[in-house]
Amino acid sequence: MRPGPLNLITDVPGLRVGNADDAGLRSGVTVLTADRPFVAAVHVMGGSPGTRETELLAPDRMVQMVDAIFLSGGSAFGLDAGQGVMQGLRRAGRGFAVGPVRVPIVPGAIVFDLLNGGDKGWTESPYPALGLEALEVAAPDFALGTAGAGFGAMTGTLKGGLGSASCVLPSGLTVGALVVVNSLGQATVGETPHFWAAPWEQGTEFGGLGPAPMIPQDTPLPRKRLGEATTIAILATDATLTKAQAQRMAVAAHDGMARALVPSHTPLDGDLVFSVATGGKPLADPLTDPFQLGHAAATCLARAIARAVYLAQAQPLDLQPTWQSRFGRGAGG
């Protein structure tokens, strides 16, 4: 497998991603959309999820496609971002047709970033406006690291962020990952700069340091409280999948989270994965293609998580160091 031309989820043809963030708020929103509705599913493994419209993604629900998916900071307040995304889609005439009315279908999920030092004293929620802005600027290319829903993200030890990665399978199918890393666990091994995801790195996309020479055997302790930690992701492919097949891809993608963050899926995390299938290419082999899509989804997600932490940028009043400030060229120690 090789990365796509941008090494972003938007290497899946037709997808666009937009970021909107506020430096004073230290939070933001990321929206994934496309020119036409797409199949979507979800799988939750964390103990403290925060979601909107995820029940309708089950394979047996009436609505088969969605118009956009958002990822947001702000904890439960961030779910308001869906209102702004719906507003923009309605203006564009998008949505599920119910007689003469169209209702945009916009699932989403949030991370907790309310204690990251930003100004959270608003009188009116900023998230609808951020959601609308993110939708309006959605494009094939977009920023990673300290951007969008990952702007105020933190991990167990280092600053988190927004990550993405892609790969093209031998069959020609493309898989891409988009993730907000705000985890309880660490993306790096112990006190070293080495990423847990190193065995799956493509080139030097997160430093090219390779695996850590030794793996610590200690039992980790929680560095955040219940509800403060979450890693939320979207996996996408241009394959033609049913909702049930897309859900299986989301299940497999969680393996990538466990490869890249230690520990993962704790009672304190709200870890979840959305999966998206745009339907651009039929499955050539009903056995091999879904098998390889699941493996590619896990691999892409692991790489995207490492890229989120590796590309995080330092900001005034940060509560955690970035990977670059602690381990990058010119870092002290």
C-alpha positions as CSV (number, residue, x, y, z in Angstrom):
1,M,0.0,0.0,0.0
2,R,1.2,3.5,-0.8
3,P,-0.2,6.9,0.3
4,G,-2.4,8.9,-2.0
5,P,-1.1,12.1,-3.6
6,L,-2.1,14.3,-0.6
7,N,-1.8,11.7,2.1
8,L,-5.2,13.0,3.4
9,I,-8.6,11.5,3.6
10,T,-9.6,13.7,0.6
11,D,-7.5,11.4,-1.6
12,V,-10.8,9.5,-1.6
13,P,-12.3,11.2,-4.7
14,G,-15.2,13.6,-4.1
15,L,-14.5,14.2,-0.4
16,R,-13.8,17.7,1.1
17,V,-12.7,18.7,4.6
18,G,-13.0,22.1,6.2
19,N,-11.6,23.5,9.5
20,A,-12.7,26.4,11.6
21,D,-11.1,27.3,14.9
22,D,-10.8,30.1,17.4
23,A,-7.4,30.8,19.1
24,G,-9.0,32.5,22.1
25,L,-11.5,29.7,22.6
26,R,-8.7,27.1,21.9
27,S,-11.3,25.0,20.2
28,G,-12.7,24.4,16.7
29,V,-14.7,22.2,14.3
30,T,-13.8,20.0,11.4
31,V,-16.4,19.0,8.7
32,L,-16.2,16.3,6.1
33,T,-18.6,16.5,3.2
34,A,-19.0,15.7,-0.5
35,D,-20.9,16.8,-3.5
36,R,-23.5,14.1,-3.0
37,P,-24.7,12.0,-0.1
38,F,-22.6,9.0,1.0
39,V,-23.0,5.8,3.0
40,A,-21.9,6.1,6.6
41,A,-21.7,4.0,9.7
42,V,-20.2,4.2,13.2
43,H,-18.7,2.0,15.9
44,V,-18.1,3.2,19.5
45,M,-15.6,1.6,21.8
46,G,-14.9,4.3,24.4
47,G,-16.8,4.5,27.7
48,S,-17.6,8.3,27.5
49,P,-18.8,9.1,24.0
50,G,-20.5,12.4,22.9
51,T,-22.5,12.1,19.7
52,R,-25.2,13.5,17.5
53,E,-27.4,11.5,15.1
54,T,-25.4,8.3,15.4
55,E,-28.4,6.0,16.0
56,L,-29.6,6.5,12.5
57,L,-26.3,5.1,11.1
58,A,-27.2,1.6,12.2
59,P,-27.7,-0.7,9.2
60,D,-31.4,-1.3,9.8
61,R,-32.3,2.4,10.0
62,M,-34.4,4.1,7.2
63,V,-31.9,6.8,6.1
64,Q,-29.2,5.2,4.1
65,M,-26.9,8.2,3.4
66,V,-25.7,11.3,5.1
67,D,-24.7,14.8,3.8
68,A,-21.8,15.6,6.1
69,I,-20.0,14.5,9.3
70,F,-18.6,16.9,11.9
71,L,-15.9,16.5,14.6
72,S,-15.9,19.2,17.2
73,G,-14.3,20.4,20.4
74,G,-16.4,21.9,23.2
75,S,-17.7,18.7,24.8
76,A,-21.5,18.6,24.7
77,F,-21.5,22.3,23.7
78,G,-19.7,21.3,20.5
79,L,-22.7,19.2,19.3
80,D,-24.2,22.6,18.4
81,A,-21.8,22.6,15.5
82,G,-24.2,20.3,13.7
83,Q,-26.8,23.1,13.6
84,G,-24.4,25.3,11.6
85,V,-23.5,22.5,9.2
86,M,-27.2,21.8,8.7
87,Q,-27.9,25.5,8.0
88,G,-25.2,25.6,5.3
89,L,-26.4,22.4,3.7
90,R,-30.0,23.6,3.7
91,R,-29.0,26.8,1.9
92,A,-27.4,24.6,-0.7
93,G,-30.6,22.6,-1.2
94,R,-29.1,19.4,0.4
95,G,-30.8,16.9,2.6
96,F,-33.1,13.9,2.9
97,A,-36.3,14.6,1.0
98,V,-39.5,14.5,3.0
99,G,-42.2,15.7,0.6
100,P,-41.2,19.2,-0.4
101,V,-38.8,19.6,2.6
102,R,-35.2,18.6,2.7
103,V,-33.6,17.7,6.0
104,P,-29.7,17.6,6.0
105,I,-28.4,14.5,7.7
106,V,-25.4,15.5,9.8
107,P,-24.0,13.0,12.4
108,G,-21.1,14.2,14.6
109,A,-19.0,13.6,17.6
110,I,-17.1,15.8,20.2
111,V,-14.0,15.8,22.3
112,F,-13.6,17.5,25.7
113,D,-11.3,20.5,25.5
114,L,-13.0,22.8,28.1
115,L,-10.0,22.8,30.5
116,N,-7.2,23.5,28.0
117,G,-6.8,27.2,29.0
118,G,-9.0,28.8,26.4
119,D,-11.8,31.4,27.1
120,K,-14.9,29.4,27.6
121,G,-17.0,32.2,29.1
122,W,-19.3,32.7,26.1
123,T,-22.9,33.8,26.5
124,E,-23.9,32.3,23.2
125,S,-22.4,29.0,21.9
126,P,-19.7,29.7,19.2
127,Y,-20.1,26.2,17.7
128,P,-22.9,26.7,15.2
129,A,-20.9,29.5,13.6
130,L,-17.7,27.4,13.6
131,G,-19.6,24.5,12.1
132,L,-21.0,26.7,9.3
133,E,-17.6,28.2,8.6
134,A,-15.9,24.8,8.4
135,L,-18.5,23.6,5.9
136,E,-18.1,26.7,3.8
137,V,-14.3,26.3,3.5
138,A,-14.3,22.6,2.9
139,A,-11.7,21.7,0.2
140,P,-9.5,18.8,-0.9
141,D,-6.5,20.3,1.0
142,F,-6.7,21.3,4.7
143,A,-4.4,21.9,7.7
144,L,-3.3,19.3,10.2
145,G,-2.0,19.5,13.7
146,T,-3.3,22.5,15.7
147,A,-6.4,23.0,13.5
148,G,-10.1,22.6,13.4
149,A,-11.5,20.2,16.0
150,G,-8.0,19.4,17.0
151,F,-7.0,22.9,17.9
152,G,-7.2,22.5,21.6
153,A,-6.6,18.8,21.9
154,M,-4.3,17.2,24.4
155,T,-3.0,13.6,25.0
156,G,-1.7,11.9,28.1
157,T,1.7,13.7,27.8
158,L,1.9,15.8,24.6
159,K,-0.3,18.2,22.8
160,G,-2.8,16.4,20.5
161,G,-4.3,17.6,17.3
162,L,-5.9,16.8,13.9
163,G,-4.4,14.1,11.8
164,S,-5.0,12.5,8.4
165,A,-3.5,9.8,6.2
166,S,-4.4,7.8,3.1
167,C,-3.4,4.7,1.2
168,V,-4.1,3.1,-2.1
169,L,-4.6,-0.7,-2.2
170,P,-3.3,-3.0,-4.9
171,S,-6.9,-3.3,-6.1
172,G,-7.0,0.4,-6.8
173,L,-9.4,1.2,-3.9
174,T,-8.4,4.2,-1.7
175,V,-8.8,4.5,2.1
176,G,-8.3,7.6,4.1
177,A,-8.4,8.6,7.8
178,L,-9.3,11.8,9.6
179,V,-8.8,11.9,13.4
180,V,-8.9,14.2,16.4
181,V,-6.5,13.0,19.0
182,N,-7.5,14.1,22.5
183,S,-6.6,10.8,24.2
184,L,-5.9,9.6,27.7
185,G,-3.2,7.4,26.3
186,Q,0.1,8.4,24.8
187,A,1.0,8.4,21.1
188,T,4.7,8.1,22.0
189,V,6.5,5.2,23.8
190,G,7.4,6.1,27.4
191,E,9.7,9.2,27.5
192,T,11.0,8.6,24.0
193,P,10.2,10.4,20.8
194,H,9.3,7.2,19.1
195,F,5.6,6.7,18.1
196,W,3.7,3.5,18.8
197,A,2.5,3.7,15.2
198,A,6.1,3.6,13.8
199,P,5.8,0.1,12.2
200,W,3.2,1.4,9.8
201,E,4.8,4.8,9.0
202,Q,5.1,5.7,5.3
203,G,8.4,7.4,4.6
204,T,9.1,10.1,7.2
205,E,5.5,11.3,7.6
206,F,5.9,11.5,11.4
207,G,9.7,11.8,11.8
208,G,11.0,8.5,10.4
209,L,12.5,7.5,13.8
210,G,11.4,3.9,13.6
211,P,10.1,1.8,16.5
212,A,11.3,2.4,20.1
213,P,14.3,0.2,21.1
214,M,12.4,-0.9,24.3
215,I,8.8,-1.1,25.3
216,P,8.0,-0.1,28.9
217,Q,6.2,-2.7,31.0
218,D,4.8,-0.4,33.7
219,T,1.0,-0.1,34.3
220,P,-0.2,3.4,33.3
221,L,-2.2,5.6,35.5
222,P,-5.0,8.0,34.2
223,R,-3.8,11.6,33.6
224,K,-7.3,12.9,32.9
225,R,-10.7,12.5,34.6
226,L,-13.8,10.7,33.4
227,G,-15.2,12.3,30.3
228,E,-12.1,14.5,29.5
229,A,-10.5,12.2,26.9
230,T,-11.6,11.1,23.5
231,T,-10.2,10.1,20.1
232,I,-12.7,10.5,17.3
233,A,-12.1,9.5,13.7
234,I,-13.6,9.2,10.2
235,L,-12.4,6.4,7.9
236,A,-13.4,6.7,4.2
237,T,-13.1,4.7,1.0
238,D,-14.2,5.0,-2.6
239,A,-15.5,1.5,-2.5
240,T,-19.2,0.7,-2.9
241,L,-20.3,-0.6,0.5
242,T,-23.5,-1.2,2.3
243,K,-24.0,0.3,5.8
244,A,-23.3,-3.1,7.3
245,Q,-20.0,-3.4,5.4
246,A,-19.1,0.2,6.3
247,Q,-19.7,-0.6,10.0
248,R,-17.3,-3.6,9.8
249,M,-14.7,-1.3,8.4
250,A,-15.2,1.1,11.4
251,V,-14.8,-1.9,13.7
252,A,-11.5,-2.9,12.1
253,A,-10.2,0.7,12.2
254,H,-10.3,0.6,16.0
255,D,-7.3,-1.7,15.8
256,G,-5.4,1.2,14.4
257,M,-6.3,3.3,17.4
258,A,-5.0,0.7,19.8
259,R,-1.8,0.4,17.8
260,A,-1.1,4.2,18.0
261,L,-2.4,5.1,21.5
262,V,-1.5,3.3,24.7
263,P,-3.8,2.7,26.4
264,S,-6.9,3.0,24.2
265,H,-10.7,2.5,24.6
266,T,-10.6,3.1,28.4
267,P,-13.7,3.9,30.5
268,L,-12.5,7.5,30.5
269,D,-12.3,7.9,26.7
270,G,-15.1,8.4,24.3
271,D,-13.3,6.7,21.4
272,L,-15.4,6.2,18.2
273,V,-14.9,5.7,14.5
274,F,-17.2,6.8,11.7
275,S,-16.8,5.1,8.3
276,V,-17.8,6.5,5.0
277,A,-18.2,4.9,1.5
278,T,-18.6,7.1,-1.5
279,G,-19.5,4.3,-3.9
280,G,-17.1,5.3,-6.6
281,K,-15.8,1.8,-7.3
282,P,-17.5,-1.6,-7.0
283,L,-15.9,-4.4,-5.0
284,A,-14.0,-6.7,-7.4
285,D,-13.7,-9.5,-4.9
286,P,-16.4,-9.8,-2.2
287,L,-14.0,-11.6,0.2
288,T,-10.6,-10.0,-0.4
289,D,-11.6,-6.4,-0.8
290,P,-13.5,-6.0,2.5
291,F,-10.7,-7.9,4.2
292,Q,-8.1,-5.5,2.8
293,L,-10.2,-2.4,3.5
294,G,-10.4,-3.3,7.2
295,H,-6.6,-3.7,7.4
296,A,-6.0,-0.5,5.4
297,A,-8.4,1.4,7.7
298,A,-6.5,0.3,10.8
299,T,-3.2,1.2,9.3
300,C,-4.3,4.6,8.0
301,L,-5.8,5.5,11.4
302,A,-2.6,4.6,13.3
303,R,-0.6,6.8,10.9
304,A,-3.1,9.7,11.1
305,I,-3.0,9.6,14.9
306,A,0.8,9.9,14.9
307,R,0.7,12.7,12.3
308,A,-1.8,14.6,14.5
309,V,0.7,14.7,17.4
310,Y,3.8,15.1,15.3
311,L,2.3,18.2,13.5
312,A,0.8,20.0,16.5
313,Q,2.0,23.6,16.7
314,A,2.9,25.5,19.9
315,Q,0.5,28.2,20.9
316,P,0.7,30.8,23.7
317,L,-0.3,29.5,27.1
318,D,-0.1,25.8,26.1
319,L,-0.6,23.4,29.0
320,Q,1.4,20.7,27.3
321,P,4.5,20.6,25.1
322,T,4.3,19.7,21.4
323,W,6.2,16.8,20.0
324,Q,8.3,19.3,18.0
325,S,9.2,21.4,21.0
326,R,10.2,18.4,23.1
327,F,11.8,16.2,20.5
328,G,12.2,18.1,17.2
329,R,15.2,19.7,15.7
330,G,16.5,22.4,18.0
331,A,14.6,21.1,21.1
332,G,16.6,21.3,24.3
333,G,17.7,18.2,26.3
